[in-house]
């Protein structure tokens, strides 16, 4: 990398050994003291003259007067002329202070010699060794209180961006539309700390002003920062000032990776500066794969990535569904994983690199090499965890979305299981279950021919009756409308009106099947419904589109309408089923899920959401 | 464990989200803000009214006047009534401020809706979740500036022991024989910090006084420490006061593990106290396997060991030689590992739990389950690394010891290879090489029949000539004697004198073979030599025994005598060979080793050691 070619590791410095843990030694280190620093006892017992015990036996024990022995603790000096130690277990001590020895104690017994562990002038550690706690402990004990090491770089993080505001803005109620609370500093400090690097965060957030940024950079260099990280201002918008401020010392612009392309590396007054893209996922990926190796390089270590330096081995996982990757560049994809049997399954999370939610829920990052473009279901993918995962407790619930599921998962968590919900629609859920790609599924699928929910399809998919089925609840489906129903929507026929636009759900969603059924029943062509192909994957997403005015009508559950204060016209009540394979009866995740489903706490929360009835 | 049964996880507390990373959430957390908090642009470009671009095409572009658009950065609010954004790439901008749009921009294009990523009141994280940097970042962005979490325990470490002294004692030149510099605090703070726990170290080292210790404990409880760690005073010596000070609240004494047996768990004024044994290895093992799980328990996490909490998976390694383990208890053994082909080989390090040197050089700990007693060579052993290992660069050099080898390894390290020296004697070295258990061997083996060194044996072991051989140097062997040769030793015949005791080397050592040869030549019986069965494994160890007065004579190299300022009577000059298999010609460790052997820097250091001649 250009940065490493341009900046050498930092020079060695004298540092106190007690604060040297994690540093790279800048010299070979030799012991200054012997360990032990005298002949000491290896046990708790009595130091004696070996000659005085020469003929001791259980039959003819030797009695030693007070001046013939001395008590020594483990590690205590054995004072001359004593040359042997009898273990406390092998001696009787009388009240008058004499001790009785039952066995001869040969010269040197239970002694540790001067320098037995470490000899003065012995070579203890090499230049280039990383100082572990145990090495520092050894060096201190050997009298090495100071040593030459490569210090850690002092790092400054500068948040920038017109739209970025501090917590004060929220506390004082002065956040404006478009304002974003500064949060990338938490990613940067959190992850660099895990690698042993401390980061100072600049006290203020810079607006998009080249001169201001230059001023702060100049001060940071004068304040002896060794590395400066700037957040934001690296894309090509009109106000992207970081590139402008750094233009005299640019080392790289744009990286061949995704996300993170718009990163910048530069030298400013001789100090290395890296601009991290403002989007959180981009920022994180550049941090882990570019910044951490550079910091390691400066610290005298091999230029290891975050994962390498923490010995985080990639997992070999299988893709749960096909995906595309950007050709010609390495791509790091937020992902979640579950284990089905012995196989770890992975799926990428949506939301793009601006999404904080998907980053927050990600288990880690999948690395798609630049040579891969189209990946098939079942393809092997390398996955690097970012969090501690206990996959044995985790079950994957695929299928129909409902706003009540999140609280169900929260309560299951308290019962020792983890429920990961993947919204793939009712049909997607039961098909995944049938393929062994989910531990459980939720569904509400209307059979158009019979008008019966769930039963016909499930019986077809599970002919031997190996699945366990429970109706979690009945729920009201209907039209979600802007508050006050300004367009005066009354029923299904209104969906063909010119001034009405709907938002639909993804293919396979039970709600979409219901909509299709309603349209067909009334002889309405899908083509006549504006927005039929505008898709989203959850009831709340659909309701949010209505709230935002992007759609006038969405078919969805009452609780989603209620959550956003929207109007609702009921259309149908549906049985919402939870289905799982009996093989998972004793899976901790499924057990917790079933317990949670019967928990009165969950039911009372769901009751308050509105539109649900218990079986 | 008794401690966990007695002390519940700490109560939840309100903490600023910005300093919550690593904590366990004490509540379900819901978003307070929408993300984005208005309709924002997903790209850099021009916000427009979708209607105004309805018929735009490359042939008939639409020209928008200044009031018909507004520039928006990625993430900026799209001000009403604009309802669509045209990417900067799809537009021409003229100098007069009008922009030309070549493509229709449908309603909603390139917009991110209010709440599209996170909706206000959405459930973002569950009670019991560990707060990662990305979760904290998400929560801050969603307006959650404070949350309820289980705080981290405040931990105090108290070093105790009459013989333990602070750095001042060394600096001021007042260290006495038997004094030991305090260094366990470095292990404790270093390893707990890796798990995310900060530790305060008590300002002074306590002597062995029950009342003083009780006083410090009382003050610590009043100062709101949640956990107190005491170092030392847990064995059964006369002065072991920790048990005495804690006797009213003892929860456990002695653990069924090795090392670490003499650990104590107690409650003092309602505060958990753990006494760590004073020996460094014991202290470390109790820290990693007892203290860390307890701290995790208090912090609301599963009671994971150090290795579990850092996701350090055990390696499956093969024992390099047989070993015994204590029956009936789990044993943690300091160990080193190398890789031969695909197989990681492990051997335990000697020195016992008091040895700082072997802890300092250990790669990690092997865990021998309580069911194992005698382990054979080749048995599988679980190994947990404590340091970052790059085994591809590491070669194992078995064989003859020489004081010059350490500097050779130090210089090889600077050349990108790592050389691990295992002193198994000349014979052990070449046999290991023949068995594929070493990358290289050093040897000086006299063939008694021919008087020729090395050649006869190596030709027998390597009949096809696949080994590469280099004479590293010629070295002087002789008698190492106390300074001034007080016993007046003159030659081999003196070894049978009644007032002379030798120290010998382990079977298979070239030096022992030489001694045997000398004795035989002079017709001296081994039985007549006192100390013939007192063994040590290196020249410096042997010299140290002479220095300590434990032996009067040792056969060894001149450099060892010189290093300790001892007398030396030369006996023979030996060719000291380095041998390695040609399969390792391009092994980074071997390459670095061979480079180092020719490095003038090494040769000049060895010249200064004395007793060497170059080939």
Interface residues (C-beta under 8 A of the other chain):
Chain A: X18 X21 X28 X33 X35 X36 X37 X38 X39 X40 X42 X44 X71 X73 X74 X75 X76 X77 X88 X107 X108 X111 X112 X113 X114 X115 X116 X117 X118 X119 X121 X122 X123 X124 X125 X126 X127 X128 X129 X130 X132 X133 X134 X135 X136 X137 X138 X139 X140 X141 X142 X143 X145 X162 X163 X167 X170 X171 X175 X176 X177 X178 X179 X180 X181 X182 X183 X184 X186 X187 X189 X190 X191 X235 X236 X237 X238 X239 X278 X280 X284 X302 X309 X310 X311 X312 X313 X351 X352 X354 X355 X356 X357 X359 X360 X362 X385 X386 X387 X388 X390 X406 X407 X409 X410 X413 X414 X540 X541 X544 X545 X547 X548 X550 X563 X564
Chain B: X18 X21 X28 X33 X35 X36 X37 X38 X39 X40 X42 X44 X71 X73 X74 X75 X76 X77 X88 X107 X108 X111 X112 X113 X114 X115 X116 X117 X118 X119 X121 X122 X123 X124 X125 X126 X127 X128 X129 X130 X132 X133 X134 X135 X136 X137 X138 X139 X140 X141 X142 X143 X145 X162 X163 X167 X170 X171 X175 X176 X177 X178 X179 X180 X181 X182 X183 X184 X186 X187 X189 X190 X191 X235 X236 X237 X238 X239 X278 X280 X284 X302 X309 X310 X311 X312 X313 X351 X352 X354 X355 X356 X357 X359 X360 X362 X385 X386 X387 X388 X390 X406 X407 X409 X410 X413 X414 X540 X541 X544 X545 X547 X548 X550 X563 X564
